[in-house]
Each structure stands twice: as structure tokens, then as C-alpha cells.
Amino acid sequence: MSKKQKLELLAPAGSPEKMEYAFAYGADAVYMGIPDFSLRVRINKFDLADVKTAIATAHKLKKKIYVTANIYAHNEHLEKLPVYLKKLNQWRPDALIISDLGVMMLAKKYAPKIKIHVSTQANVTNWAAAKFWADSGASRIILGREVTLKEIKVIHKKYPKIELEHFVHGAMCMSYSGRCMLSAWLTGRSANLGDCAQPCRWQYGVESINAELTEPNRSDMKIPVEEDKNGTYIFNSKDLCLIEYLGELIDAGIVSFKIEGRAKSVAYLSTIVKAYREGLDPINNKRSEDQKIKKKLKNLKKKYLDSLMTRGYTTGFLFGRDKVEQNTEFSHINGEEQFVGEVVDCVKFNKKYLAIVKVHNVLQVGDKVRIMIPGEEKDLSVTIKKMYNKDDKEIESAHGGTQELVMVLVNKEIKKFSILFKSK
């Protein structure tokens, strides 16, 4: 890795609000897109006006923003694409994320001022493919999740001119970099057009408990299919978590570290971004084996990531096929804490402060909460002593789901975008 190459923490932006949280907690760049051409059709809060505003907002903050146009397009999708690309060419996002060669051809014609990043959907897993895309006009490759650390090193060594991006955290697809037909087959919703119903997370039944799947020519390779009262989760992959291996990825040539999760909550997004920001900051390519750094990364995982709701963690394909893990026992693991609110403002009140909080779950007087604050390594522990509603009346509790704003009395000023958690 060139010493001049700045490492980038890249976060998902499923909405303008989530983009703001990603930047507040330290993301260098975000990726987003509109439903028509992105691989997030249903859980996607961006329209054309939002895209224009988001690009301007990111650039005002001196951050980068990448627009996804990474569906595998059919003819019908191409009809609207030129108009969209022309607008993007005027608004100037920092790159387009593309997987379809036809879409790339149109992007070069209608949005020639914008860089092209090759989506992970394109399944780039070797140096020749990386070179092909680079020769075709791409400036960055978002590697397929299936590449190993050894393969990343070879790709970088063979073709060092191309920037390499890699997913470091989030959901894993049971299919090859998202090229799954299960959703289209079962529901008519195509994963390759951004409309996956995630049937790999569903419960399935088997005819007999503790059955095994075998293929006639490989009878020694048995796949257990275990079922409990909830069914079986044979397709359910564990979540990717590579925070402990950031140094190794840097040494291999990765310059952009990508987080998955455009559909996740602002609490989840903020926590992941904060953890990886604190992990990346002290690392450089000469210190990846520094034991103090390794210990810090391990502690960050324990402090932030292990307490979230996940499907369990895996290192994916980074260290070879044998390390890939499925969670066949249950759909997810409940987190240790509950997301109860987000601070939208804070005002002076006599000699104290009133944190204005959007409530997400039950918040009551007497609750002990942990407040995660953007830009600060230490969290704040607070016991809720007084709360007020919008009419300035003192209340004992507030509930989520109503977009209710309450005022919580605190001893110090709490930054906007701070997140409140309480133990379950």
C-alpha cells in the first residue's frame, strides 16, 4: 500500500438521516442509491431530490458519496437510465457503483465526469478480472466476498494501480456475492434487481429431525439439517466481522473498508462505524502485527460489536473455505442492549441541560442508560431522573413507535446524534 493512500471507512446510507449518522460517527464516505437502479428497492428512502441534496451535503462536509447503479439490468431498466445518469453527471457524486457491463457503457456515455467503481455483484476474484475492469474504465474494484486474503495480495501485486475495496462487516449472502435465485423462485422478487425477500433467513421444515443431505457422488460429505420447534435455518449465514484483521487487509492492499447494512437502524450503523473508526485510526501498514493494536481491535469487538443483535460472527472466506460458517440453529442472536433513543438536540436549562430525545423503545424515569456520543471514545452513563413531554409536563415514561420527542434532564451537554441504550 502506498503511504500516501488514505484509508477509507465506507458506510451504508439507507436514508438521508442514516447518512448524517454515518458521517457523525466517522465514516469517510457513504454509498446510496434510488430504488430503480440500486440493490435496495424496498428499504430505501432516497428519491432524485434526496440524491441531489445528499451529494451536496456530503461534499460540504468534505466527505465522499458513491451512488449505486448495480442492478443486473433488463431492457426495461435501460429506458430510464440515461436521464438519471445525466442528472448524476451534473450533481457529481464521487463514483458510480456498477456491476452490469451495459450499465457501465451507458454511464461512460451519459456520465463521463464520474468515476466508476465495480460492484461486489460483479464477482471479481482474480487479478485478470480486475485488470479487465480497470482497462474498461473502472478506478476501483469492490472485491467479491469470496476472495481470500492470499488472493487479495496477488490481485494487488499483479495490478497495483487499481484501488481495492472489501466488505469488513455485515450480512453475508448464502449465494455467490448475492447472485441468488431463491427469492425470485419463491416470491417473484429478484435479488439481482435489488428486491431480495431474504428467504435464506426463513425457517424451513424437514421431514425428519436431525436429517442429513447427501449428493450421490459425494456420499462422505454429509450436510446436517437440524430442526427445533422453530424449524431449521440451513441457508442462514453468520455475519461478517473483520475488525480484528484490519491490519492484514491493509497489508494486502485494501484501501476502502466497507460496512453492509442500509436497512439497519441508526443505532446499529452508528455503533459499527464508531468501532471501525476507532480501529482504523491507529493502524498503518507497518504496525498490523503490533500486539497493542491487535489487543485494541479485539477489545473494540467486545465493547461494541458483541453486544449487537447478530447471527453470530464469521471471518467469511478471508482465511479459506473451511472458515466459512452457517448459523443453522437460529435466525439471530439477541443483543445485550436495547436501542431506546437518539438525541436530536440539546438545550441549556438553568445550570443543567435538556437532551431532546426521539424515543425508540420504552424509556422510563429510573432507567440506567448508556449514551454513545459521536467523536468521543468514552460513553456516558446516566440514570434518568426527570423527563418532560412536548408540553413541558413531567412524565414517568415514554414509548417508541410514535416518533415521540421527550426532554431528558442531564448534567452536561449531549451532542446531536448521540444514541441511548439500556440493558435488556
C-alpha positions, 0 to 999 in steps of 0.5 A: 500500500502506498503511504500516501493512500488514505484509508477509507471507512465506507458506510451504508446510507439507507436514508438521508438521516442514516447518512448524517449518522454515518458521517457523525460517527466517522465514516469517510464516505457513504454509498446510496442509491434510488430504488430503480437502479440500486440493490435496495428497492424496498428499504430505501428512502432516497428519491432524485431530490434526496440524491441531489441534496445528499451529494451536496451535503456530503461534499460540504462536509468534505466527505465522499458519496458513491451512488449505486447503479448495480442492478443486473439490468433488463431492457426495461431498466435501460429506458430510464437510465440515461436521464438519471445518469445525466442528472448524476453527471451534473450533481457529481457524486464521487463514483458510480457503483456498477456491476452490469457491463451495459450499465457501465457503457451507458454511464461512460456515455451519459456520465463521463465526469464520474468515476466508476467503481465495480460492484461486489455483484460483479464477482471479481476474484482474480487479478485478470478480472480486475485488470479487465475492469480497470482497462474498461474504465473502472478506478476501483474494484469492490472485491467479491466476498469470496476472495481470500486474503492470499488472493487479495495480495496477488490481485494487488501485486499483479495490478497495483494501480487499481484501488481495492475495496472489501466488505469488513462487516455485515450480512453475508449472502448464502449465494455467490456475492448475492447472485441468488435465485431463491427469492425470485423462485419463491416470491417473484422478487429478484435479488439481482434487481435489488428486491431480495425477500431474504428467504435464506433467513426463513425457517424451513421444515424437514421431514425428519429431525436431525436429517442429513443431505447427501449428493450421490457422488459425494456420499462422505460429505454429509450436510446436517439439517437440524430442526427445533420447534422453530424449524431449521435455518440451513441457508442462514449465514453468520455475519461478517466481522473483520475488525480484528484483521484490519491490519492484514487487509491493509497489508494486502492492499485494501484501501476502502473498508466497507460496512453492509447494512442500509436497512439497519437502524441508526443505532446499529450503523452508528455503533459499527462505524464508531468501532471501525473508526476507532480501529482504523485510526491507529493502524498503518501498514507497518504496525498490523502485527503490533500486539497493542493494536491487535489487543485494541481491535479485539477489545473494540469487538467486545465493547461494541460489536458483541453486544449487537443483535447478530447471527453470530460472527464469521471471518467469511472466506478471508482465511479459506473455505473451511472458515466459512460458517452457517448459523443453522440453529437460529435466525439471530442472536439477541443483543445485550442492549436495547436501542431506546433513543437518539438525541436530536438536540440539546438545550441549556436549562438553568445550570443543567441541560435538556437532551431532546430525545426521539424515543425508540423503545420504552424509556422510563424515569429510573432507567440506567442508560448508556449514551454513545456520543459521536467523536468521543471514545468514552460513553456516558452513563446516566440514570434518568431522573426527570423527563418532560413531554412536548408540553413541558409536563413531567412524565414517568415514561415514554414509548417508541413507535410514535416518533415521540420527542421527550426532554431528558434532564442531564448534567452536561451537554449531549451532542446531536446524534448521540444514541441511548441504550439500556440493558435488556 
